[in-house]
């Protein structure tokens, strides 16, 4: 059994995003003649103040997440987005391409607590053993998956427009959100704020509530 950390990678986004949004906004008022350097930031700020956020839907971001299945269960509850996820129906973790083992995401809140960490690890190992035994008896992956843990590593590609990403960040970086979704979404929000401050500086919360959240190494440093 492999134990890994969550990560994200920004795969794609609308080029010149704020300028595309500005063009959409100004089409409504036929004020394209007022487009100039910096006018996109100014008009998007006004639109946000007026809560006329439908115009933010003209731009989108695609993100690839590596996380556990518990986190993806929360992500896919968002309605206005597209999701493509690693399938436990078709992925056979007993095959060589997966190392003949399952991979799980380490729950950061158990790190440093030997008793609870050992219980979690033992449970995952037992699930792996049972899963592989079921496959060995002829069970299909879609049947054997029934005993796989929520901690199972999965990958999901999410595409959403700016209005929906703002909504996602508001909910999933809240201090009331599940700690493991905050572990990955708070750093992603930081990246979004670095790249598009006018679109994300007024939503969400990037403050970590647990020191172990700092251990995560995300694999898209090129966006720094």
N, C-alpha and C positions, 0 to 999 in steps of 0.2 A: 504493500500500500504506500502510495506517495502522498505526502502532505505538502501543499503549496499555499502561496499567498494570492489574494485577489489582485486583479490588475485591470487596466482599461487602455484602450487605444482609440484615438479619434481617427476614423478612417477617411471621412470626407465631410465637406461642408460647402454650402453655396458660396461661390467666389464673390468677392466684393459684397458681402452679405448686407451690410448696412446701406449700401448704395442701391441694392435691389429693393430693399424694404422702402427706402425713401421714394424710389420711382413709383412703387405701388401706392404709397400714401398720396403723393402729389397728383397722381392720375385722378383721384377723387375730386380734388380742388382745381385741377388744371393749372397747377402752379409750377410746372416743370421748368419754366424760365427762371425760377429762383434757385435752381440747383447750382451750388458752388462748393468750394472747399469747406468742409465742416458743417454744411447744411444738413447732412444726413444725421449727425449726432444731435443737432438742435431739434429737428422735427420728430425724431424718434423719442426724445425726451418729452416733448409735448404730448405725443400720442399716448405714452405711458401714463402721464398725469391725467389725461382724459379717460383712461381705461378703454381706449379704442384699439384693443390689441389684435383684432382680426387681421390687421395689416402685417403683423409679425409672422403670419403663417406663410408668407412668400419665400421664406428662407428655411433651410433645414440643416441638421447635423446628424451624421451617422457615427455611432460609437460601438466598438467591440469590447464586451466585458468578459472577463474570466472571474467567476464568482461561484457561490454555491446555489443549489436549487431553491433553497429557502428565499434567497434574495430575488431570484428571477420570478418566483411566484408573486412577489410584490410588484416588480417592474411591469409584468404583463397585464396588470390590472389597469394600466393607463390606456385610455381608449383611442386617442388620436395619435397612433404611432404604428410602425411596422416592426415586427419581431421575427427573427429567424434564430432558432436555438438548436444546439447539439441535442440529438435525439437518443434517448435511452432505449427506444424501440429498435433502432437500427445499428447503434454502436454496440459492438460486442467487446466488452472490456476483458474478456478472457482470451482475446486474440493477441498475437504478437505486436501488432501496430500500437496497442495500448499497453504493452509491457506485461500482459497477462495479470493485470492488477487494476484496482480502482484508484482514482486520485481524489483526494478530499481537500477542502479548504479549511485551513486552521482557524478555529474560533479564537480571536485575539483575547477575548475576555477570560479565557481559561489559562492563558500563558502565565506562568509563575505560581500557579496553584496546582501542585503535583497531584493531589487527590482527584479533583474534578477533571483535570486534563487526562489523567490515566483512565478514568471511567469513560470519557469521550472517545479516546483512542481505542480502547478495548472494544467498545461498541461498534466502531467503524470497522475494525479488523474482523470482528465476528460477522458483520454484514458481508464483507468481502468474501470470507471463507464460504458462507452459505450461498452467495451469488455464484461463485465459481463451481461449487458442488452442484447446484441446480443446472448450470450449463453442461456440466459433465454428464448429468443424467439425461440430457436431451432437451432440456427446456430451452425455449427460444429467448433471446435477450429481452423481448417485450414482456415475457412472462417472469423471468428471473429478476427483472428490475424492481419488482414489487417490494423487495426487501432492502433496496439501496437506501442509504441515509440522506437526510436533507443536506448534510455536509458535502455530498458528492459534488465534485467540481463539474461545472458546466460552462459552456460558452454561448453567448447570445449577442447578436448584432441588433442594435436598436436605431431606428431612424425616426426622428420627430421634427416638427417645425418649431420655431422659436417660442411660439405661444405655449406649446405643450411642454417644451423643455423647461420653461420658466415655472410651469405648474409642477412638473416633476421635482424640480429642485426645491420648491417651496415645501412640498410634502416630505421628500425623502432626505433632506438635510436637517429637518427639524429635530430639536433635542428629544422630542417624543417619538421619533422614528426608531425602527429597530437598529441596534448598534452596528450590525454588520452591513446594512445598506448605507448607513452613514459613513462607515469606514471607506467605502468606495466612492460615494457620491459627493462627500465634502471636498476631497481632492479634485474631483472632476469639475465641481463648481469653481474651484480656484483657477483651474485651467481656462474655463469659459470666461471668467472675469478678466483674466490676463489678455485673452484674445479679443473679447467683445464686451468691454466694460459697460457700455451704454445699454446692453441687452440684459445683463445679469447682475449689475451692481446693487440692485434694489430688491433682490429675491434671495431666499435661502439663508443658510447659516454655515459658515466654514469652520467654526470653532469645534475642535475635538474635545470630547468629554472623557476620554480614557487615554492615558499615555501610551498604551500599547498600540494604538491606532497609528502611531508614527512609524511603526516598523515596516509598513507596506511599501514595497518598491514597485511603482508603476512603470510600465515599459514604453512610455511615449515621451521620453525626455526631449525629443526633437521639438516638442511644442512649447518648451520652457522659454 
